[in-house]
Amino acid sequence: MQRPAGDLQLPRRRRPGPDSGWWLVAAGLAFTAAQLAFITPRMGLSWDESVYVSQVSGHAPAAFFDPARARGVPMIVAPVALLTGSVAALRVYLSVLSGVALALALWTWRPLRPAWVLGLAGVIFGGLWVAEYYGPQAMPDMWSAFGGLAAVGCFLRWARERDGRWALGGLGVSVAFVTLVRPGDAVYLAAPLVAAAAGWRNWRPVAAIGCGLLAGGAEWVIEAFVRFGGITSRLHAAGAEQGGFGLHFALPDELRALNGPTLCRPCVIGVRDPGLDLWWLALPLLVAAGIIAARHAGQLATGLLPAVCGLCLAAQYLFMINYAAPRFLLPAYALFAIPVADALALAITGVSRDMRPAVTAVVTCFLVVQLFTQHLVLDHEVGGTVRFHDDYSRIATVLAEHGVRPPCLIKGVQYIPIAFYAGCASSGAPAPGEPVAALVQTIGKPPAWARSWRVYRITGTSVLKVNAFIR
């Protein structure tokens, strides 16, 4: 049966209607609403978040900033962290900002896809438990995902329109942003984009990518020389923290950590709730179907390039480190969401009009089941995290009752987040007379330098069982 003109879901070029942008706005609003409903402001700050936030916070001294980190996240959280020590305010701020970022990243794709397909991609990515879990957190992975999605969209807009300025400028800014928050991701993102530009024998996007890498990485390079003795020394130190960079087959580890825990190091656990892993196993098939859908619409590059970039971003975590965390794959998931949305859109529009209501119902049921199962995992992870982070606040309160108040120093078990909550330093040497606390697991022994100090058993915690040795 011959299709009416313009009936395919991936048109070569279609001027969006006046209200089509609302699909993207709705995706961003839904993402923010889900975070506010299921997470914010329940969770406290984790270890990594405490490191990032403390760099710009007036609440506590800055924690040691190790060589593997970049300064992008402290810049993102600075507007709130400088003004208030409220974790709830920070969560709300990041929830709203991540929803805006998702809508803007999808917006770069508007000339390449109908808005409803992009909105569908937003729901596919934003509905993942790991996306909602880390959206309101001061961590780099979500921001790398948004920047990567925008960079590929801008690159493809330049390739399609060749109007140059806007698209190339957006490409450079997006690459700079990814470099600022996660330099390693920027390198793996840039490689396939540069290869694609070289294949078209046009070096203008290569120049934009290079400028983005230089602009976003300048601070990291300067800090490498100032604090770590150079780029090579910083990379060596960063690799040592990660257990050494090299070939490691971590794909099984990522599968084991798919439904939690949030950090699997070493990853020796069994697979949790394997029935909830089906979407991950089906993901390669859906991405392949999306590439076929793009080719069917005469837009092979716009389906293939995000898939290739997503695969490159995932490769460093699947084959280069020896542990796993679900958040590592967020940039890849954001890019895979485009071809997956293409595949679902073709399933709807690729049948006769009489069949579309039935197929739409099937696709909707698939999405509802996916969202429901993802929220089962989300609820489990949030509950455990809340209990764990509540202990930080409890321990900080008990320490204050025993005289450990700013200026002070805290060392030992989970000392960085607890020190942040207490307003204490977590690195350096204490001043004469400054209170110092060493936190030791109840089944452990204190360090030699703290054995003569007063000891207090901290009660009322649900996860952390520690004694405090206080000077």
N, C-alpha and C positions, 0 to 999 in steps of 0.2 A: 504494500500500500504506500503510495507516495505521500510524503509529509508536506504539510503546509510550509510555506517559506518562513524561515526564522524559528522553526519549531524545536530545533536541537537545543540542548541545555548549555552548550559551549559555543556560542556564536563567534564568528571571526571578529566581528565588531558590532557592538550594539550600544546606542546612546542610552544611558540609564535614565529611567523615569524620574520625575521630581521627588518621589518618595522612596526610591530604592535604597538610599543610604540608611534608612531606618532599620533595615535588616542587620546592618553592621552595628548600629547603635544598640539594637536589641540584644545582640550577642554579647557586647561589652557590658550592658546593664545586667544581663542574666548572670554573667561571670562574677561581677561584683556582688550581686544579691546573694548568690550561692555562698560566697566567702563570708559575707556578713551573717548569714543565717546559720551556717554550720561550723564556723571557726571563730571569727572575730567576736569579742576580744578574749576568747576562752584561753588561748595559749600564751604562755610566757615566752621569754626569749631563750633560744637554744644556745649551745656553746658557740657555734659559728656566728650566729646573729649577734651575740654579745661582743664578739671580737669586732665585727663590722660597725655596730652601733656605737660602741665605746670610743671609736676614733673621732666622732664628731659630737659626742654627748657631753653636756655639762653636768650629768648625774654622777659619773664615775671616771676615774683615770683611764686612759686608753690601754687596752690589753696589747700584748705583743702581737705585731702584725707580721705573720710568717711569710716567707718568700713565695709561696704558692698563691697568695691572694692578690687581688687588684683593688684599686681604690674606687671603682665605679659604684659599688653598693653604698659605701659611706656617703658619697655625693648624693645618691638618690634619697637616702633617709635623712640627710642633714636638715632640711627645713623643719621637720618635726622633732628630731632628736636634739637639736640645739635649743628648742623652745620649751620642751617638756620631757620629763622622764617617764611619761605615761606609756606603758606598753599597749594599752587599749587604743590610745590615740594613734600610735604608730600602725597598729593593725588596720584600723579604719582607713587611714591615709593610703596604705599600700593596697588595700582592697579596691579602693576607688581608682587609684593610679593604674593598677594592673588591668582593670576593666577598660579604662581609657586607652591604654597601650595596646590591648588586644584589638579594639575597634580601629585604631590608627594603623596597626600593622596590616589588618585585613583591607583597609581602605586603599593601600598601595596597589592592591590587585583589582580594583574596580573595573578598569577598562578591559581586563582579561577574563573576567567571569561575571555572570549575572550576580547581583547582590544577594539573592536568596541562596545561591550556592556557597558564597563566601560566609554568609550567616550560618549555614549548615556546618561549614568547616570550623567556625568559631565554637559551635556547640559541641562538635566532636572533640576538639582539643580542650576546651574549657570544662567539659564534663568529666574529664579524667580526674580521678581522686588526687593524683599527684599534682595536677595543675591547681586545683582548688586548695590543696594543702599548702603549696608553696607560693601561691599568689600573694597572700598577705604577709609573707616572711621576708626578712632582710637577707636574701640569698641571691646569688648571681644567676642561677639557672633559668628562671622565668624570664629575666630581662634579656639574657642571651637568646632565648627562644623568640621573643618579640622582635628583637633587632635582626635576627636571622631571617624571619619571615618577611619583614619589611625590606631587607636587602635584596632578597631574591625577587620580590614583587617589583621593586624599582628597576632591577636589572632587566627583567623581562619587559617592563614597560618601555625602557629604552630600546630594547631589541625590536619591539613591535612598532613603536611610533617614530623612533629615531629623531625625536625633537630635542633630545640632548639635555638641556639645562636642568629642568625640574627633576627628571628621572636620575640623571647622573649625580646631581646634588643629593638627592635622597639616598642613593646608593652609598655615596661617600659618608654621609652622616650616619647611616645605619651600620656600616662596617666599623666606623669609629666608636659607636656606642657599644657594639659587641666587644670590641677590643678593650674598651674602658672597663667593662664589667668582667670579661673572661677572655684574656688574650689567646689562650689555647684554642677556644672555640672559633675565634676570629680567623685563625690560620687555617683551620679545617673547613671553614665556610668559604674563605677566599679562594682556596685552591681550585675547586670545580668551577667557580665563577670566572676566574682568570683563564682556565682551560677553555671554557665556552667562548669567551671573548676572543681568544687566540684562534679558535676554530672559525670564527667569523672574520678574522683578520682585521679587527678594529680594536685599537689600543686605548680609546677614550675611556671605556669602563675600567680597563686595567689601571689607568692613571687615577680614576676616582677611588678604586679599591686601595691602591697604594697610598693615596693621601689619607684615606680613612684609617688605615693601619698605622701610619705615622702619627696622625693626630691623636688617635685613641691610645697608642702605646707609648707616647712620649713620656708621660709621667712614670710609667712602669720602668722604662729604660733608665731614666734619671735616678729613680729610687734604687735600681739595681746597682748603680755605681756608688751612690751615696751610702747605702746601708749594707750591701752584700758583696762589694768588691768587683762588680761587673756583671754583664749579662750571663756569661758562662757560669760564673759562681752561683748566681741566683737560680739558674735553671738546674744546676747540680743539687743545690740545697732543696729546691722544690721537689725534684725527683726523689731525693732521699726521704722526704716526708711521706711520699706516696708509695714507698716501698720499692722505688726504682722504676723508671720508665723502660719499657721493653715489650716484647711479645708475650701477652698473657691471654688465654682464651677465657674471657670473663662472661661470655654469653650465658652459660648455665647459671652463673652467679646472679646475673640480672633477672633471670627467670625465677630463681628462688626468692629474690627480693621484690618481685613484682607487686605483691600485696603486702609489703612490709617484711622486715623492719625498714626504717628509713636509711639505715646504714648497716651494711652487711660486711663486716671486716673483723676477722676473716669470715668468709661466707660458708659456714659449715652446717647451716640449718636445712631442714627439709622444705619442700614447696608448701606454702600455706594456701589452703583452699584452692586446689588445682582446677576446680570447676570454673573459677573466676578468671582463669588464664586464657580462655578460648579466644577473646578478642585479640590478644597479643599474638597468638599463633595464626590467626586469620589476617593480621595486619599486612604481611607481605602480599597475600593474595589480593586484598582490597587495593593496595597501592598499585599493583600490577594492572588490575582492572581499571583503575583511574587513569593510568598512562594510556591504556587502550582507548578509553573514552576520549581523552584529549586528542589522540591521533585520529579518531573517528571524526572529530570536529575540526580537523586541520590545524590543531594547536599542540602538536607533539612536544615541542620544547617547553611549553608552559606546564605540562604534566610531568615531563621527564626531569627537568632541572631541579624542582623542589625535592623530588625523590632522591636524586643523586646527592644533593647537598645534605639532605637529612641523613642519608647513609654515611656520608663522610663524617658528619658530626657525631654520629653514633659509634663509628668505628673506633675512635680513640678510647672510648669507654668500654667497648666490647672486646677489644683486642690489645690494649696498651697498658692497662692497669690490672692489679690482681685482687680487686675487691669491687663491690657493687653498691649502688644507691639508686633508687628509682628516679630521683631528680636529675641524674646525669643525662637521661634520654629526653628531657623536656624539649630542648631545641629541635631534636629530630622529630618528635611527635608533632610539633607545631607545623613543620614543613610537610610531613606525611599527611596532615589533615586536609591539605588541598587535593591531592589525588584521591584520597578516600571519599571526600565530598563529591568529586567528579564521578566516582563509581556509583555512589548512591543516586546522584542526580540522573545519570544515564539509565539506571534501573527504573526510575520514575518516568522520564521523558522518552525513553527508547522503546516504549510499547505503544500500542494503539490507545486513542483517547478513551475508549470504553474500558480498558484495563487499568488506566492510571489510578482511579480511586482505590482499587484493590491493592496495587503495588505500593501506593503511597501509604496505605494502612500497614502493610507488612514492614516497610522501611521505618515507619513511625514506631511500631512495636519493637523493632530491633533497637532503635535508639533509646526507647524508654527502658527496656531491659538492661541495656548497657549503662545508662545513667543510674539505675537502681542498684546494680551490682557494684558500681564504682563508689556509690555512697555508703554501701555496707563496709567497704574497705576504709573509706574516709572516716566514718564514725569510729571504727575500731582504732585507727591510728591517732585520731584526735583525742580520744578518751585516754589512751596510754600516755600521750604527750602531755596532756593537761595534768595528769597525776604526777608525772616526773617533774615538770616545771613548777608545780605548786610546792614541791619540796625545796626548790631553790629559795623561794620567798620565805618559807618556814624556817629554813636554816639561817638565812640572813637575819630574820627577826630574833631568833634565839641568840645569835652572836652579838647583836646589838644589846640585848638584855644583859649580856655578860661583859659589856664594855668595849666590844669591837665595833667602833664607830669611826667615821672618817676624821682625820686621815688614818688609814689602817692598811694592812696587807693580809691577803688570804692566799694560802697554798693548799695543795692536796687534792682530794677527790672533787671533781667537777668545780674546780676553784675559779675558773674564768667567769661562768655565768653567776655563781654565788657571789663573787666579788663585785660584779656589776650591780646585782640587786642590793648589796650592802653598801654600795658607794665606795668600795675599797679598791686599792690597786691589786693587780694580780701578777705583776712583774716588778723587777727591780729590788733594791734593798730598802728596808725600813729605816726611817729616821730614829735617832735615840729617843726612847720612851714611847714610840708609836706602837699601838697594839697590833699583835700579829697572831693569826690563827692558822693552825695546821689541821686540816680535815682528813680523818683516817677512817677507813671502813671498820666497823665494829669488830670484825674478825681479824683485822690487820694490826700491825705494830707501828707506832709512830716513828718518824725519822729520828736519828740519834740526837740531832740538835733541838728536838722538841720534847724529849722524854721527861725532862724535869719540870715542864710547864703544867699549869692546872689543866685538868681534864674534865670535860662535861659530856655526858651522854645526851645527844639530841633526840628527843622523842617527838611523836606527832607526825612523822613523815610516813609516806606510804611506799616509796620505792627506795630512796637513799637511806641507808642505815649507817650513820657515821658518829664518831666521837670527835669533839673539838678540843684540841690542845692549844691553850691560849697563853700568851705571854703578856 
